[in-house]
Amino acid sequence: MGLSMVAGAQQPGLDAVLKQMDAASVGFKSAQADFRRDTFTKVIKETSSQCGMIYFVRKGAATEMGLKVAPSATQACAGEASATANGTRTLAYKGSELQIYEPGTNRLTVFHTGANQTQAESFLTLGFGGSGTDLAKTWNITEQGMETIKDGAKPYNVVKLDLVAKDPNNRNMFSHITIWVEPTLGISLKQQFFSPSGDLFTTFFEHIRYNQKVNEGAFAIKTNKDTQVDRR
């Protein structure tokens, strides 16, 4: 994935970007992508990577998401092949429930977000289909210019937005987050989460399929009678 500054491009300004995201949110139905997540751990000064697939689907006023993560941090990023291997970790978020399935231990952890549903969605569905109005309710936003990011041969003109959570509890998790968003479509090409400890989580999204039918069954969590369920 290539990235460059947009030379000579007129900066749209934050208000204009948020209005574009408002309009894009109305037409957003779904997005699916392959991803690579690089984790830099400050204390040991090492970076590890994981790959997989992710999707977002608008269901009424809510956005559901699911992802599959390849089992090995050293496994080559190979799109669907990496996310359907034996041992693939699966995550699903629907309504107010977050489910995480670990096939290695055959364990399903279920989180009921309850009163924290808005907080959970602000992280889990960030940068995909959300309106600019809702983004501004949750985050203090700084617009940091335009860049071009290529998804394969296709270039996207993206706006770089730095986000600081208005909720201090969220700031305890991440001091700030930077997203590279295509505001007319409501999709992210890159995201960075900065933790107070100095750890950095960078996610790149590639092979983005916008408003195409998503095979949600491919992301279904499959348990059995021996699955240990932990509800929190």
C-alpha positions as CSV (number, residue, x, y, z in Angstrom):
1,M,0.0,0.0,0.0
2,G,1.5,3.3,-1.1
3,L,1.1,6.6,0.6
4,S,2.0,10.1,-0.5
5,M,1.1,13.7,0.1
6,V,-1.4,15.3,-2.2
7,A,0.7,18.0,-3.8
8,G,-1.1,21.3,-4.4
9,A,-4.4,19.9,-3.3
10,Q,-6.8,22.4,-1.5
11,Q,-7.3,21.4,2.1
12,P,-11.1,20.8,2.6
13,G,-11.1,21.9,6.2
14,L,-12.6,19.9,9.1
15,D,-16.2,21.2,8.8
16,A,-16.3,20.2,5.1
17,V,-14.8,16.8,5.9
18,L,-17.4,16.1,8.6
19,K,-20.2,17.1,6.2
20,Q,-18.8,14.7,3.6
21,M,-18.8,12.0,6.1
22,D,-22.4,12.8,7.1
23,A,-23.4,12.4,3.4
24,A,-21.3,9.2,3.0
25,S,-22.9,7.6,6.1
26,V,-26.4,7.9,4.5
27,G,-25.3,5.8,1.5
28,F,-23.1,3.3,3.4
29,K,-24.3,-0.3,3.4
30,S,-21.1,-2.4,3.9
31,A,-17.4,-2.6,3.6
32,Q,-15.1,-5.6,3.6
33,A,-11.3,-5.7,3.5
34,D,-8.1,-7.6,4.1
35,F,-6.0,-6.1,6.9
36,R,-2.5,-6.2,8.4
37,R,-2.1,-5.0,12.0
38,D,1.4,-4.1,13.2
39,T,2.0,-3.9,16.9
40,F,5.0,-2.0,18.2
41,T,5.7,-2.9,21.8
42,K,7.8,-0.2,23.4
43,V,9.3,-2.0,26.3
44,I,11.0,-4.6,24.0
45,K,11.2,-2.3,21.0
46,E,9.8,-5.0,18.7
47,T,7.1,-5.0,16.0
48,S,4.9,-8.1,15.3
49,S,2.2,-8.4,12.6
50,Q,-1.1,-10.2,12.2
51,C,-3.3,-10.4,9.2
52,G,-6.9,-11.3,8.4
53,M,-10.2,-10.1,7.0
54,I,-12.8,-7.7,8.4
55,Y,-16.3,-6.5,7.5
56,F,-18.8,-3.8,8.5
57,V,-22.5,-4.0,7.6
58,R,-25.2,-1.4,8.3
59,K,-28.2,-2.9,10.0
60,G,-30.8,-0.2,10.5
61,A,-29.2,2.5,12.6
62,A,-26.5,0.2,13.9
63,T,-23.2,-1.1,12.3
64,E,-22.2,-4.7,12.8
65,M,-18.7,-5.9,12.3
66,G,-16.7,-9.1,12.3
67,L,-13.1,-10.1,11.8
68,K,-11.0,-13.2,11.4
69,V,-7.3,-13.1,12.5
70,A,-4.7,-15.5,11.3
71,P,-3.3,-17.7,14.0
72,S,0.4,-16.9,13.6
73,A,2.0,-13.4,14.0
74,T,4.6,-14.6,11.5
75,Q,2.1,-16.0,8.9
76,A,2.3,-14.3,5.5
77,C,-0.5,-11.8,4.8
78,A,-2.4,-13.6,2.1
79,G,-5.9,-12.2,2.4
80,E,-8.5,-14.9,2.7
81,A,-5.9,-17.7,2.9
82,S,-4.4,-16.2,6.0
83,A,-7.8,-15.7,7.7
84,T,-9.3,-19.1,7.1
85,A,-6.4,-21.2,8.3
86,N,-6.8,-23.7,11.2
87,G,-6.7,-21.8,14.5
88,T,-8.1,-18.6,13.2
89,R,-9.4,-16.3,15.9
90,T,-12.8,-14.8,15.2
91,L,-14.5,-11.7,16.6
92,A,-18.1,-10.6,16.1
93,Y,-19.9,-7.4,17.3
94,K,-23.7,-7.3,16.9
95,G,-26.1,-5.1,18.9
96,S,-24.6,-4.7,22.3
97,E,-22.7,-8.0,22.4
98,L,-19.0,-8.6,21.5
99,Q,-18.0,-12.2,21.0
100,I,-14.4,-13.4,20.8
101,Y,-13.7,-17.1,19.9
102,E,-10.3,-18.7,20.4
103,P,-10.2,-22.1,18.6
104,G,-6.9,-23.1,20.2
105,T,-8.5,-23.3,23.6
106,N,-12.1,-23.7,22.3
107,R,-13.1,-20.7,24.4
108,L,-15.8,-18.2,23.7
109,T,-15.7,-14.9,25.6
110,V,-18.9,-12.8,25.5
111,F,-18.9,-9.2,26.5
112,H,-22.2,-7.4,27.0
113,T,-21.4,-3.7,26.5
114,G,-24.7,-2.5,28.0
115,A,-24.3,1.1,29.1
116,N,-20.9,1.1,27.4
117,Q,-22.3,0.4,24.0
118,T,-21.5,3.8,22.6
119,Q,-17.9,3.5,23.9
120,A,-17.5,0.1,22.3
121,E,-18.8,1.2,19.0
122,S,-16.6,4.3,19.0
123,F,-13.6,1.9,18.7
124,L,-14.9,-1.2,16.9
125,T,-16.6,0.6,14.0
126,L,-14.3,3.6,13.8
127,G,-13.8,5.0,10.3
128,F,-16.3,2.8,8.5
129,G,-19.8,4.2,7.8
130,G,-20.0,6.6,10.7
131,S,-21.2,10.1,10.3
132,G,-19.0,13.1,10.9
133,T,-21.6,14.4,13.4
134,D,-21.3,11.3,15.5
135,L,-17.5,11.3,15.2
136,A,-17.4,14.9,16.6
137,K,-19.7,13.9,19.6
138,T,-17.1,11.3,20.8
139,W,-13.7,12.8,19.7
140,N,-11.9,16.1,19.7
141,I,-10.7,16.1,16.0
142,T,-7.7,17.7,14.4
143,E,-7.6,17.7,10.6
144,Q,-3.9,17.1,9.5
145,G,-4.1,17.4,5.7
146,M,-4.7,15.2,2.7
147,E,-2.6,12.3,1.4
148,T,-3.0,9.7,-1.3
149,I,-3.0,6.0,-0.3
150,K,-3.1,3.3,-2.9
151,D,-5.1,0.1,-2.5
152,G,-3.4,-2.0,-5.1
153,A,-3.4,0.2,-8.3
154,K,-6.3,2.3,-7.1
155,P,-5.5,5.6,-5.4
156,Y,-7.6,7.1,-2.7
157,N,-7.4,10.7,-1.7
158,V,-7.7,10.5,2.1
159,V,-7.9,13.0,4.9
160,K,-5.7,12.5,8.0
161,L,-7.7,13.0,11.2
162,D,-6.2,12.9,14.7
163,L,-8.7,11.9,17.4
164,V,-8.6,12.5,21.1
165,A,-11.4,10.9,23.1
166,K,-13.6,13.2,25.1
167,D,-14.2,10.4,27.6
168,P,-11.3,10.3,30.0
169,N,-11.8,6.5,30.4
170,N,-11.1,6.1,26.6
171,R,-8.0,8.3,26.9
172,N,-6.7,5.8,29.5
173,M,-6.7,3.2,26.8
174,F,-5.5,5.3,23.9
175,S,-4.0,8.8,24.2
176,H,-5.0,9.5,20.7
177,I,-5.9,7.8,17.4
178,T,-5.1,8.8,13.8
179,I,-7.2,7.7,10.9
180,W,-6.8,8.1,7.2
181,V,-10.3,8.3,5.9
182,E,-11.9,8.7,2.4
183,P,-14.7,11.0,3.6
184,T,-16.9,10.8,0.5
185,L,-17.2,7.0,1.0
186,G,-16.8,6.7,4.7
187,I,-14.0,4.2,4.7
188,S,-10.5,4.0,6.3
189,L,-7.4,3.0,4.6
190,K,-5.1,3.2,7.6
191,Q,-5.5,3.7,11.4
192,Q,-3.0,4.2,14.3
193,F,-3.8,3.7,18.0
194,F,-1.4,5.3,20.4
195,S,-1.4,3.8,23.9
196,P,-0.3,5.9,27.0
197,S,2.5,3.3,27.5
198,G,4.1,4.1,24.2
199,D,2.8,1.0,22.3
200,L,1.6,1.6,18.8
201,F,-1.0,-0.4,16.8
202,T,-1.1,0.3,13.1
203,T,-3.7,-1.2,10.8
204,F,-3.6,-1.1,7.0
205,F,-6.8,-2.0,5.0
206,E,-6.5,-3.4,1.5
207,H,-8.6,-4.9,-1.2
208,I,-11.6,-2.9,0.1
209,R,-15.0,-4.0,-1.2
210,Y,-17.4,-1.1,-0.8
211,N,-21.2,-1.6,-0.6
212,Q,-20.9,-5.1,-1.9
213,K,-22.7,-8.1,-0.5
214,V,-20.9,-9.6,2.5
215,N,-20.9,-13.3,3.1
216,E,-21.4,-13.0,6.9
217,G,-21.6,-16.8,7.2
218,A,-17.8,-16.9,6.4
219,F,-17.3,-15.0,9.7
220,A,-19.7,-17.0,11.8
221,I,-18.4,-18.3,15.1
222,K,-18.6,-22.0,15.2
223,T,-18.7,-23.6,18.7
224,N,-19.4,-27.2,19.9
225,K,-20.6,-28.9,23.0
226,D,-17.1,-28.7,24.5
227,T,-16.7,-24.9,24.0
228,Q,-16.1,-23.1,27.3
229,V,-18.2,-19.9,27.4
230,D,-17.1,-17.0,29.6
231,R,-19.8,-14.2,29.9
232,R,-18.7,-10.9,31.2
